[in-house]
Amino acid sequence: MCGSEGPRWGWGHHAPGPTLLLSVLVSAAPLGLLGEETRQLFEFDSTNTSEVSAKPPGKPYAPYSLAEFSWNNISDFLDPATLSATFRGHPIHDPTGAFANGSLAFRVQAFPSSGRPAQAPRLLHSADTCQLEVALLGARPRGNRSVFGLEVVTLGQGPDCPSMQEQRSIDDEYAPAVFQLNQLLWGSLPSGFVQWRPVAFSQRQRGRDSALPCRTSTLHPTLEYPLPQSAIVRAFFGSQANFCALNLTFGASTGPGYWDENYLSWSMLLGVGTPPVDSLSPLILGIMAVALGAPGLMLLAGGVFLLLGQKQCSEYQPIN
């Protein structure tokens, strides 16, 4: 893992167990929450913005810097039974009282085996992955139609950023009306990845009626941030890593939004090795079998009918 010949990211054939993976993320998470990975919480006033794909999605308010948040004691929100930990924070200085009854939460969960979470977007996970869920709840927006976003900064290997890919599918059984999967890949093998579906939710039930579009900006190198002085980060990436940044925005001026219940949630999957690949669900396979099989059965039935008709004609004997 820490050989000097190549990149340090990844465990190769010796992937960590879920408990170790959770411990690593929990140890590194305060760095991320204090501005080393997720830097800012954006808020936009989309009242006079009619274009769903507008960039930015409205008039920006002053962003909340996560480096100026106060975070809870992780020992109070660590659940070994579910292999999860929750970091909950609010601005240290909040003159408007926007977070008087609200918070921004980051929940990290590891998994002992392959499967899918019970709630949307139900990304396929394995024992080599962890899920990070971001939730904004109870904070008072500064506008009637506020759209929120996150600035996410990640580390790349050498001078290059991780590659970003978009995968499309005809299958939306696990995330209704969402036919796309976005992912960041480190290395050509790859040795690490991040996956997410471009959807967030404005209600805890996370149904289709509360789905919000999630728009992603282009991933680009940035020299704005110094390399964190973290032994964990340096063990993963070495000392020559660079920062790459992207922005995520959730929602639009029309349709469901944070204003429904003062709630917003979005999740992504982080892992080592090759990312899980979704196969077609049994429902879609059944529909395809019926759609492709029905014409074949009709042709077969038609052929049998013609053969039987010809046989009956050949066996006909005139009376005279």
ROBA-192844 format. One record per atom (N, C-alpha, C): residue in one letter; x, y, z. Coordinates in steps of 0.1 Angstrom, whole numbers, plus 5000, padded with zeros to 4 digits. Atoms other than C-alpha are relative to their C-alpha. Layout:
aXYZ
...
This chain:
m500849885000
m500050005000
m500950135000
c499249884999
c502850245008
c501349994993
g498850025007
g505450134983
g500350134993
s499549875006
s507550414968
s499950004985
e499950005014
e507250294932
e498750054993
g501349965007
g503550384925
g499150075010
p501049934991
p500450554939
p499749925012
r500250074987
r499650474974
r498549975003
w501450024997
w495850474971
w499649864997
g500550135003
g494250134974
g500749895008
w499450114993
w494849804991
w500349884991
g499750115008
g495249584961
g499049885003
h500850124997
h494049224969
h499749995015
h500250004986
h494049305006
h499150115004
a501049894997
a490849515009
a499749995015
p500350004985
p489949625045
p498649955002
g501450044995
g486949485064
g499250125002
p500949894998
p483949705070
p500350085012
t499749934987
t484949785106
t501250094998
l498849925002
l488449905095
l499750114991
l500349905009
l487050095066
l499250125007
l500849904992
l484550275089
l501050085009
s499149944991
s487350345114
s500950114993
v499149915008
v489550505087
v499250134996
l500849895004
l486650725074
l499650095012
v500349924989
v485650825109
v501250085005
s498849924996
s489250925117
s500350114991
a499749895010
a489551125085
a498850104999
a501149925002
a486051265086
a500150145006
p499949874995
p486751555110
p500850094991
l499349925010
l489351675084
l499150044989
g500949965011
g486751665057
g499050105005
l501049924995
l484151825078
l500550145004
l499549874996
l486452105089
l500750064988
g499649935012
g487152205053
g501049944991
e499050065008
e489451955038
e499449924988
e500650075011
e486951775015
e498750084996
t501249935003
t483551945017
t500250145006
r499549874996
r484352315019
r498950095004
q501049894998
q481152525017
q498649944997
l501450025003
l477452505018
l499450124993
f500549895008
f475952724991
f498550015002
e501549975000
e472452884991
e499750104989
f500449915011
f470753044961
f498650045001
d501449965001
d467553244957
d499649984986
s500450045013
s465853084928
s498650064996
t501449945002
t462653294930
t499850054985
n500249945013
n463253474897
n500849924989
t499350085010
t465053184879
t499049894995
s500950095007
s462852994854
s500749884994
e499350115007
e465552784837
e500449905010
v499650114991
v465952444854
v501549985000
s498650035001
s469552414842
s500950135001
a499349884999
a470552774850
a501249985009
k498750014992
k474152814863
k500550155002
p500550074988
p474152934890
p498450005000
p501550025000
p470552834899
p499350115007
g500749894994
g469753174913
g501050105006
k499149904994
k471153474931
k500749945013
p499350064988
p473853354956
p499950085012
y499849944987
y473753424993
y501549985004
a498750034995
a476953435013
a500149865004
p500050144996
p478053075016
p500449975014
y499650054986
y478452885049
y501349924998
s498850085000
s482052775054
s500049905011
l500050114991
l482252435070
l501250005010
a498949984990
a485552535086
a499650085012
e500549924989
e483552765108
e498849945007
f501150074993
f481052495120
f500549945013
s499750084988
s480952335154
s499449874998
w500450145002
w480651955153
w499849935013
n500350084988
n479251705178
n501149915003
n499150114995
n481251455198
n499749874993
i500450125008
i481451155175
i499749885009
s500250114992
s481450915204
s498549995004
d501450004997
d477851015211
d499149954988
f500850035012
f476750925175
f500649894993
l499450115006
l478750615168
l499249875003
d500850124998
d476650295163
d500749884994
p499450125005
p478649975161
p499149904994
a500950105005
a475549775154
a499750024986
t500349975014
t474849945121
t501350054993
l498749965006
l478550025114
l499950154995
s500249875005
s477650395112
s500450105010
a499749884992
a478650735126
a499550124994
t500649885005
t477051065123
t500750135006
f499549874996
f478651415124
f498950104998
r501049905001
r476251695131
r500550135004
g499449884996
g477152055131
g499150124996
h500749875003
h476052425129
h501050115000
p499149895000
p477752755123
p500350055014
i499649954987
i479752885153
i499450145001
h500649875000
h478653235144
h498750004991
d501350015008
d474953245133
d499250125004
p500649874996
p473853615136
p498550004996
t501450005004
t470553545117
t499249895007
g500750114994
g469653235137
g499549904991
a500550095011
a469253035105
a500149855005
f499850134995
f470552725123
f499649985015
a500450014986
a468952785157
a499349875002
n500750134999
n466752475151
n500449904989
g499650085011
g468752315123
g501449965001
s498650055000
s471952135115
s500349944986
l499550075012
l474051985087
l500649885005
a499550134995
a474751615092
a500749924989
f499350095009
f477151375076
f500049865007
r500150144994
r476451005082
r500849914991
v499250105007
v479050745073
v499649865004
q500450134997
q478050385071
q500849904992
a499450115007
a480050075063
a499149884999
f500950115002
f478649745051
f500849875001
p499450134998
p479449385061
p500049914987
s500150095012
s478449235027
s499350084989
s500649935012
s476949324993
s498550015002
g501449984999
g473449454990
g499650144996
r500549865002
r471349774988
r499450055012
p500749944989
p470150015014
p498550004998
a501550005001
a466350025021
a499550124994
q500649885005
q465950385011
q500750044987
a499449945012
a466550554977
a501250095003
p500050065014
p468750584957
p500449864999
r499850145000
r469650234968
r501249964991
l498850035007
l473150224954
l500549865004
l499550134997
l474649874951
l501450015007
h498849994993
h477349834977
h500649865003
s499350124997
s479949574988
s500750025014
a499349984988
a482049515019
a501250094999
d498949915002
d484749735004
d499550144998
t500549865003
t482550045003
t499450065013
c500749934989
c481050305027
c499150104993
q501049905005
q478050535021
q500150125009
l500049874994
l478250905029
l498750064997
e501349935002
e474851075034
e500150145006
v500049874996
v474651445036
v498550055002
a501449964998
a471451595052
a500050145006
l500349864995
l470351955058
l498650005005
l501350014994
l467451965082
l499850115010
g500549904990
g465552235101
g500650144999
a499449875001
a467752525090
a499050094992
r500949915006
r465752835081
r500750064987
p499549945012
p466352935044
p499950155000
r500049855001
r467153295036
r499150054989
g500949965010
g464753295007
g498849914999
n501250095001
n461353154998
n500249884992
r499850115009
r462652934971
r501549974999
s498650024999
s466152854983
s500549874994
v499350125005
v468352604964
v501349995006
f498850024993
f471252454982
f501049924992
g499050075007
g474552324970
g501349975009
l498850034993
l477952184982
l501250024991
e498850005006
e481452254972
e500849885005
v499350124996
v483351924972
v501450004994
v498650005005
v487151904970
v500649865003
t499450134998
t488951574965
t501450004995
l498550015003
l492551464961
l500249924988
g499750085012
g493951344928
g501449955002
q498650065000
q497151144921
q500850084990
g499149935009
g499951354907
g499250134995
p500649885005
p498851644884
p498649984995
d501350025006
d495651484872
d498949985010
c501250024992
c492151484886
c499549864998
p500750125003
p490151164890
p499150014987
s500850005012
s488251074858
s498550005004
m501550004997
m484451154859
m499349934988
q500750085010
q482150914841
q498550015003
e501550014999
e478350904834
e499649874994
q500550125005
q476650574830
q498550014999
r501550005001
r473050544817
r499549864998
s500750135000
s470650254820
s498550024997
i501450005002
i467150164810
i499349965013
d500550064988
d466650024845
d499950115011
d500249914989
d465150254872
d499249945012
e500850064989
e463650004896
e500450045014
y499549964987
y465950104925
y500050155003
a500049864999
a465850474918
a499050054990
p501049975011
p462550554900
p500350144993
a499949885009
a462850804871
a501450055000
v498649965001
v466650814875
v500849904992
f499350095009
f468550654847
f501550024998
q498549965001
q472050784853
q500749975013
l499150024989
l474950704876
l501350074997
n498849935002
n477850934880
n501149945009
q498950054992
q481250824893
q501350074997
l498649955001
l484850944899
l500849875002
l499250125000
l487550684893
l501550055002
w498649974998
w491150704906
w500849884994
g499150105006
g493650524884
g499249934989
s500650075011
s493050314853
s499449865003
l500450144997
l492349984871
l498549995004
p499549904992
p490650164891
p500449955014
s499650044986
s492050164927
s499050065010
g500949944991
g489350384942
g498950074992
f501149945007
f485950534933
f499050075009
v501149934993
v483050754943
v498849994990
q501250015009
q479550684929
q498850085006
w501349944995
w476250874932
w499050014988
r501149985010
r472950914914
r499750155000
p500349855000
p472051274903
p498650035005
v501349984994
v469151294926
v500250025015
a500149984986
a468451434961
a498550005004
f501450024996
f465351424982
f499650115010
s500549894992
s463251695000
s499149945012
q500750064989
q461451445023
q500749885005
r499450114995
r462551175046
r499649874994
q500550125006
q460450915028
q500749974987
r499250015013
r462550974996
r499249934989
g500850055011
g459750894972
g500250084988
r499849945013
r459550994936
r499550155000
d500549864999
d457451304945
d500850105007
s499149914993
s460251444966
s501450004994
a498750005007
a463051384941
a500450134994
l499549875005
l465251684933
l501249974990
p498950025009
p467651704903
p501350055007
c498649974995
c471351704913
c500950034989
r499249965011
r473551904890
r501550005004
t498650014997
t477351854889
t500850094991
s499249925008
s479852104877
s501249924995
t498850075005
t483052004858
t501049995011
l498950024990
l485751864880
l501350064995
h498849935005
h488852084878
h501050025011
p498949984990
p492252124895
p499850145006
t500049884993
t492452394921
t501250025009
l498849984992
l495452554938
l499650085012
e500549924990
e493252734963
e500349945014
y500050074987
y493652474991
y501449935002
p498750074997
p496952355007
p499749855003
l500150144996
l497551985012
l499849985015
p500250014985
p496151885046
p501149925006
q498950064992
q498751785072
q499449885007
s500650124994
s497051445078
s500849884996
a499250125002
a498951125082
a499149904991
i500950095008
i495850935068
i500050044985
v500049955014
v495651155037
v501349974993
r498750025007
r499351135030
r500349854998
a499850145002
a499350755035
a499249954988
f500850045012
f496650725009
f500650054987
f499749935012
f497850974984
f501550044998
g498749955001
g501451054991
g500150155002
s499849864998
s502951404993
s499950084988
q500049935013
q502551494956
q498650014995
a501449995004
a498751494955
a499550144998
n500549875002
n496751784942
n498550005003
f501449994998
f493251914949
f499250024987
c500949985011
c490351894924
c498650035007
a501249954994
a487052064930
a498849994991
l501250005007
l483452034919
l498950065009
n501149954992
n480152194929
n498749914997
l501350075001
l476852004935
l498950095004
t501249924996
t473452184935
t498849914999
f501150094999
f470252024945
f498650084999
g501349945002
g466852124932
g499950114989
a500249895009
a465352394910
a498950095005
s501049914996
s462952684912
s498649955000
t501350075001
t459952464903
t500149865005
g500150144995
g458752134916
g500349995015
p499750014985
p459651994951
p501350075003
g498849934996
g462352164971
g500250005015
y499750004985
y463952225005
y498850065008
w501149924993
w460952455013
w498949915004
d501150094996
d458652145015
d500049975014
e500050044986
e459752025049
e501350055007
n498749964995
n463052215054
n500949885002
y499250125000
y464851895046
y500649974987
l499350045013
l467351785020
l501049895003
s499050114998
s469351465017
s500649964987
w499350055012
w471851334992
w501149905005
s499150104995
s474151034994
s500949954988
m499050055010
m477250884976
m500749885006
l499350124996
l479250564978
l501550024997
l498649995001
l482950554984
l500649865002
g499450134998
g485150244980
g501349994993
v498750045005
v488350074970
v499849894990
g500150105010
g489049864940
g499050044989
t501049985011
t486549824911
t498650035005
p501449974995
p483149984916
p499049904997
p501150105003
p480049764918
p499350044987
v500749985013
v478249724885
v498649955001
d501450044999
d474449724884
d499749914988
s500550085011
s472949434864
s498550034999
l501449975002
l469449454850
l499149935011
s500950064990
s466749394877
s499149894995
p500950115005
p464449084876
p498850064993
l501249945006
l461549324868
l500350034985
i499649965014
i463349464837
i500249884992
l499850125008
l464449124826
l498749934997
g501450065003
g460848994829
g499350084989
i500749925011
i459549284808
i500749984987
m499350025013
m462249234782
m499749864994
a500350135004
a461548864781
a498650004993
v501349995006
v457848934775
v500050084987
a500049925012
a458549204750
a500749934988
l499350075011
l461048994730
l499449874997
g500650145002
g459248664735
g498750004993
a501450005006
a455748764725
a500050004985
p500050015015
p456548834688
p500549864996
g499650135004
g458448504687
g498949905001
l501150094998
l455548314701
l498950024990
m501049975010
m453148484677
m500549944986
l499550065013
l455448384647
l499949855001
l500150154998
l455648024661
l498649954998
a501450045001
a451848004665
a499550014986
g500449985014
g451348144630
g500649894991
g499450105008
g453847894615
g499349875002
v500850124997
v452047604633
v498750004993
f501349995006
f448747724621
f500049984984
l499850025015
l449947744584
l500349864997
l499750145003
l451447394586
l498849915002
l501250094998
l448247244600
l499050034989
g500949975011
g446247424574
g500449934987
q499550065012
q448447294546
q499849855001
k500250154998
k448146934560
k498649964998
q501450035002
q444446954561
q499650014985
c500349995014
c444347064525
c500549894992
s499450115008
s446646784513
s499349875003
e500850124997
e444446524531
e498650004994
y501450005005
y441246634514
y499949914988
q500350095011
q439746374490
q498750034994
p501349975006
p437046454465
p499149885001
i501050114999
i433746254467
i500049924987
n500050065013
n433746184429
n501449984995
